[in-house]
């Protein structure tokens, strides 16, 4: 099992920045990809950014150039730096982890609200 605990997030004005952190514990060796998803009110959950164990990254088009995902393998941490935030970035953000051999997340963090005011 893998446990994901998130921190960061909150309320920020448009144009501001926030940093999300996700601490992974447990059977970390099982994980090949970690990422961030979000769900806005009335919308489906969507992938925001993902990072593999080899350091390769993937971003949603809507956040490219504004968000940066990174990981610290020694600390089992994943971060999401969010810059130039827009009101449409308002959502509940979730940390997620994908096991080797899988294509969808197997583990989820508790989710944290990020609200961007105009």
N, C-alpha and C positions, 0 to 999 in steps of 0.2 A: 504493500500500500504506500501511497504517496500523499502527504498532506501539504496543502498550499495555503499560506497565510498572507493576506494582502495588507498593505498599509499605504498611506498617502491618499490623494484625492481630496474632494471637498468642493468649495465654491470659489470661483474665480471670475474676473471680468473678461470680456472678450479681448483677445490680444495677449492675454496673460499666459502663464506657464504653470504646469503642475508636473509632479513626478510621482509615479506609482511604483511601488516595490512589491515583490512577491518572494517570500521565503519558502523554499521547498525542503521537506524533510521526509525521512522514511527510505523507501527503496529507490533512491535517486538513479541507480544504475539502469533502471527500467526505462528511463525517459530519454527520448531522442529529440523531441521538439517541445518548446515551451512558448506560450503566446498569450496574447491579450484579446479578449472578445468584448463586445459591448452590446447592450440592448437598450435602445431608446424607447420611450413610451409609444405603444402602438406599433412598434416595429419588431422585425425578427432579429434574433441575435446574429451579429456579424463579426467576422474576423477583422481585427484591427492591425495586428502585427504578430509575427512569429519568428523565432530564432531556433536554429538547429544546433546540435552539439558541435558541428563543424564551423559554426559561426555565420552560416548563410542566413539571410533574413528575407522576409516577405512582408509587404505592406498593402493595405487597402489603398486604392487610388485616392480616396478622399483624405488620407492623412499623409501621403508621401510628401517629403520635404518639410513636414511640420513635426512629426512624431519620430522618435528614435527608440528602438528596442535594443537592449544590451543584456549581457549576462555575466555574472561573476561565478565561474565554476568552483572556485575555492570556497566560496561562501554559500553556494547553492541558491543564488539570488538571481532574479530577473527584474529588469527595470523597464519602465516606459516613460520616457521624457516627452512631455506634450507641450509644444510651443505654439504660439500664434493660435490659441484656442478660439473656436467659434461657437456660437450658441448651438449650432447643429451637432456639436460634439457632446452635448449633454446626454448622459446615459448612465446606466449602471455598467461598470467595467469589471470584468472577471479575468483572473489569471487562470490559465489552463495548461495541462501537460498531456502529451501524447506518448504512449508507450511504443517501444520498438515493434515493428510489424503492424502498427495500426495507422489509420488515416484520420481518425477523429479523436478528440480529447477523451481521456479516461478519467481525469481528475480535474476538479474545479476548486477555485478559491471561493470565498464567501461572497464576493461581489461588493463593490463600493460605489456609491453615487458620486458622479462628477457633474457639477452644474456650472455652466458657463452663462453668465448674464450679459445681456447686450447693453 
